[in-house]
C-alpha cells in the first residue's frame, strides 16, 4: 500500500513539509560524499526559509498545551493505557520546556552565521555555488566527512525541540484517524462536506493500481480523482474502479 497524506490547512501543511525536510537532512548528512552533504545543507536552507515565514514556535507551544489538556481528560478512560498516556504527557512536557528555552526565532543561530548566510545568498543564483564562487565552501566540502557531520550536528542541535514538537503533533494527528474502506467508481470518489471534519486526509492505495489521487476538499465536498501515474496522461481520469482506504485525522 502507498499512503498519500493531504493537509487541509496551512499549519499542517507546514509541519508535513518540515518533517519531510528533516528526514532528508538526516539521510544526506549521514553519508560521506561531499555532494550528499551539499544536498543536506541546501535542505537545511529550505527549513530556514519555512521557519522564517511563520511563527512556528508559538503555534507549536499552543498546540502542545492544547493536546496536554485534552489528554489529561482521558485519565479515567478504561480503554486508555495509563502508562502510554503518561509517556506521551511526559514527552509533551519535556518538549514544551525545551522550546521555551529557544531564544528568538527558530534557526536564529543559523541566520547569525555569516559563512552560512553567504552560501545561502548564492543559492539564488543558478550555479552560483561553484568552487570559484565560494572557495571556503569548496574547502569545507573537502574536509573529512566526520568533521562535516560534526558541523551539521551543531547546526541542528538547537532545532531539535522544534523537531520533537512537530513530531508529537503529527503523531497525535495520525493516531487520531478513523479509517474506512471505499471504492472510487471509474476513478472518482465524492463525499459531502457535512459528512466529515478533518485537519488531514490519508489515502492508502494498493501499489498495483497505476494511478495517484488528486484531492480537493472544502466545507461543501470532498473530491478524489485517481489519475494515471504515467506521464502524458495526467488530465485523464483512471477509468477503472479503485479500492482505497480513507482516513480522516483530527487534532
C-alpha positions as CSV (number, residue, x, y, z in Angstrom):
1,X,0.0,0.0,0.0
2,X,1.1,3.5,-0.8
3,X,-0.1,6.3,1.6
4,X,-0.8,9.8,0.4
5,X,-1.3,12.5,3.0
6,X,-3.3,15.6,2.2
7,X,-3.2,18.5,4.7
8,X,-6.4,20.6,4.9
9,X,-4.9,23.7,6.5
10,X,-1.7,25.7,6.2
11,X,-0.4,24.8,9.7
12,X,-0.5,21.0,9.0
13,X,1.0,21.7,5.5
14,X,3.9,23.5,7.1
15,X,4.5,20.7,9.6
16,X,4.5,18.0,6.9
17,X,7.0,20.0,4.9
18,X,9.3,20.4,7.9
19,X,9.0,16.6,8.6
20,X,10.0,15.8,5.0
21,X,12.9,18.2,5.0
22,X,14.3,17.0,8.3
23,X,14.2,13.4,7.1
24,X,16.2,14.4,4.0
25,X,18.8,16.2,6.2
26,X,19.2,13.1,8.3
27,X,19.6,10.9,5.2
28,X,22.1,13.0,3.3
29,X,24.2,14.2,6.3
30,X,24.7,10.5,7.4
31,X,26.5,9.8,4.1
32,X,30.1,10.6,3.3
33,X,30.0,12.2,-0.1
34,X,30.5,16.0,-0.5
35,X,27.6,16.1,-2.9
36,X,25.4,14.4,-0.3
37,X,26.4,16.9,2.3
38,X,25.8,19.7,-0.1
39,X,22.3,18.4,-0.6
40,X,21.8,18.2,3.2
41,X,22.9,21.9,3.6
42,X,20.6,23.0,0.8
43,X,17.7,21.2,2.5
44,X,18.7,23.0,5.8
45,X,18.3,26.3,4.0
46,X,14.8,25.2,3.0
47,X,14.0,24.6,6.6
48,X,15.3,28.1,7.4
49,X,13.0,29.6,4.7
50,X,9.9,27.9,6.1
51,X,10.7,28.9,9.7
52,X,11.4,32.5,8.8
53,X,7.9,32.9,7.3
54,X,5.8,31.9,10.2
55,X,5.9,31.8,14.0
56,X,6.3,28.0,14.3
57,X,7.5,28.2,17.9
58,X,4.3,29.9,19.2
59,X,2.0,27.7,17.2
60,X,3.6,24.5,18.4
61,X,3.7,25.7,22.1
62,X,0.0,26.5,21.9
63,X,-0.8,23.1,20.2
64,X,1.3,21.2,22.7
65,X,-0.6,22.9,25.6
66,X,-3.9,22.1,24.0
67,X,-3.1,18.5,23.4
68,X,-1.8,18.2,27.0
69,X,-5.1,19.4,28.4
70,X,-7.1,17.1,26.1
71,X,-5.1,14.1,27.0
72,X,-5.4,14.8,30.7
73,X,-9.2,14.3,30.4
74,X,-8.6,10.7,29.3
75,X,-7.0,9.6,32.6
76,X,-10.2,7.8,33.8
77,X,-11.0,6.2,30.5
78,X,-10.8,2.4,30.9
79,X,-9.8,2.0,27.3
80,X,-6.7,4.1,27.7
81,X,-3.4,2.7,29.0
82,X,-2.2,4.9,31.9
83,X,1.4,4.0,31.2
84,X,1.2,5.0,27.5
85,X,-0.7,8.2,28.4
86,X,1.9,9.2,31.0
87,X,4.7,8.6,28.4
88,X,3.0,10.9,25.9
89,X,2.3,13.6,28.5
90,X,5.9,13.4,29.8
91,X,7.2,13.8,26.3
92,X,5.0,16.8,25.7
93,X,6.1,18.4,29.0
94,X,9.8,17.9,28.3
95,X,9.5,19.2,24.7
96,X,7.4,22.2,25.9
97,X,10.2,23.2,28.4
98,X,12.9,22.8,25.8
99,X,11.0,25.0,23.4
100,X,10.7,27.7,26.0
101,X,14.5,27.8,26.2
102,X,14.8,28.7,22.5
103,X,15.6,32.4,22.2
104,X,14.3,34.4,19.2
105,X,13.0,32.8,16.1
106,X,13.7,29.2,15.1
107,X,17.0,29.0,13.3
108,X,18.2,32.3,14.5
109,X,21.6,30.8,15.3
110,X,22.0,29.9,11.6
111,X,20.9,33.4,10.4
112,X,23.7,34.8,12.6
113,X,26.3,32.6,10.9
114,X,27.8,34.9,8.2
115,X,29.5,32.0,6.4
116,X,26.3,30.0,6.1
117,X,24.3,33.1,5.0
118,X,26.9,33.9,2.3
119,X,26.3,30.4,0.9
120,X,22.6,30.7,1.2
121,X,22.6,34.0,-0.7
122,X,24.5,32.4,-3.6
123,X,21.8,29.7,-3.9
124,X,19.5,32.2,-5.6
125,X,21.9,32.4,-8.5
126,X,21.8,29.4,-10.9
127,X,25.1,27.6,-10.5
128,X,26.2,30.2,-8.0
129,X,27.9,27.8,-5.6
130,X,30.8,26.7,-7.8
131,X,34.2,26.3,-6.2
132,X,35.4,29.6,-7.9
133,X,32.4,31.5,-6.4
134,X,32.9,30.1,-2.8
135,X,36.3,28.7,-2.3
136,X,35.8,28.4,1.5
137,X,32.7,26.3,0.9
138,X,34.7,24.1,-1.6
139,X,37.3,23.7,1.2
140,X,34.6,22.6,3.7
141,X,33.2,20.1,1.2
142,X,36.7,18.5,1.0
143,X,37.1,18.2,4.8
144,X,36.9,14.8,6.5
145,X,33.2,13.7,6.4
146,X,33.2,13.3,10.2
147,X,34.1,17.0,10.5
148,X,31.3,18.0,8.3
149,X,28.9,15.8,10.2
150,X,30.0,17.5,13.4
151,X,29.1,20.8,11.9
152,X,25.7,19.5,10.9
153,X,25.1,18.3,14.5
154,X,26.0,21.7,15.9
155,X,23.7,23.4,13.4
156,X,20.8,21.0,14.0
157,X,21.0,20.7,17.8
158,X,19.2,24.0,18.7
159,X,16.4,22.9,16.4
160,X,15.7,19.6,18.0
161,X,13.0,20.9,20.3
162,X,11.0,22.1,17.3
163,X,11.5,18.8,15.6
164,X,10.3,16.9,18.6
165,X,7.3,19.2,19.0
166,X,6.0,18.8,15.4
167,X,6.8,15.1,15.7
168,X,4.5,14.8,18.7
169,X,1.7,16.8,16.9
170,X,1.9,14.8,13.7
171,X,2.0,11.5,15.7
172,X,-1.2,12.5,17.6
173,X,-2.8,13.7,14.4
174,X,-2.1,10.4,12.6
175,X,-3.1,8.4,15.6
176,X,-6.5,10.1,15.8
177,X,-7.6,8.9,12.4
178,X,-10.7,6.9,11.6
179,X,-10.3,4.7,8.5
180,X,-12.9,3.5,6.1
181,X,-12.6,1.3,3.0
182,X,-14.0,2.9,-0.2
183,X,-14.4,2.4,-3.9
184,X,-13.7,5.2,-6.4
185,X,-16.0,4.1,-9.2
186,X,-14.3,4.7,-12.6
187,X,-11.6,6.7,-10.7
188,X,-13.9,9.2,-8.9
189,X,-15.0,9.4,-5.3
190,X,-17.1,12.2,-3.7
191,X,-18.4,12.8,-0.2
192,X,-20.4,15.7,1.1
193,X,-18.5,18.1,3.3
194,X,-21.1,17.8,6.1
195,X,-20.1,14.1,6.5
196,X,-16.6,14.8,7.7
197,X,-14.3,17.1,9.6
198,X,-10.6,16.8,9.4
199,X,-7.2,18.5,9.5
200,X,-5.6,15.9,7.3
201,X,-6.6,13.1,4.9
202,X,-4.7,9.9,4.4
203,X,-5.4,7.9,1.3
204,X,-3.9,4.4,1.0
205,X,-3.9,2.7,-2.4
206,X,-2.6,-0.7,-3.4
207,X,0.6,-0.1,-5.4
208,X,-0.8,-2.4,-8.1
209,X,-3.1,0.4,-9.2
210,X,-1.1,2.6,-11.7
211,X,-2.7,5.8,-10.5
212,X,-2.4,8.6,-7.9
213,X,-5.1,10.5,-6.0
214,X,-5.8,14.1,-6.9
215,X,-7.6,15.5,-3.8
216,X,-9.7,18.7,-3.3
217,X,-11.6,19.3,-0.1
218,X,-13.7,22.1,1.3
219,X,-16.7,22.6,3.6
220,X,-19.0,21.6,0.8
221,X,-17.5,18.4,-0.6
222,X,-14.5,16.0,-0.7
223,X,-13.5,15.0,-4.2
224,X,-10.9,12.4,-5.1
225,X,-9.9,11.8,-8.7
226,X,-7.5,9.0,-9.4
227,X,-5.2,10.0,-12.3
228,X,-2.9,7.6,-14.3
229,X,0.6,7.9,-13.0
230,X,2.2,7.7,-16.4
231,X,3.4,11.0,-17.9
232,X,1.3,12.5,-20.6
233,X,-2.0,11.2,-19.1
234,X,-2.4,13.5,-16.1
235,X,-5.6,15.2,-17.3
236,X,-7.3,11.8,-17.9
237,X,-9.2,10.1,-15.0
238,X,-8.3,6.4,-14.3
239,X,-11.2,4.5,-15.9
240,X,-11.3,1.5,-13.6
241,X,-12.7,1.2,-10.1
242,X,-10.1,1.9,-7.4
243,X,-10.3,0.4,-3.9
244,X,-8.7,2.6,-1.3
245,X,-8.6,3.3,2.5
246,X,-9.5,6.8,3.6
247,X,-8.6,8.2,7.0
248,X,-9.8,11.5,8.5
249,X,-7.3,12.8,11.0
250,X,-8.2,15.5,13.6
251,X,-6.3,17.2,16.4
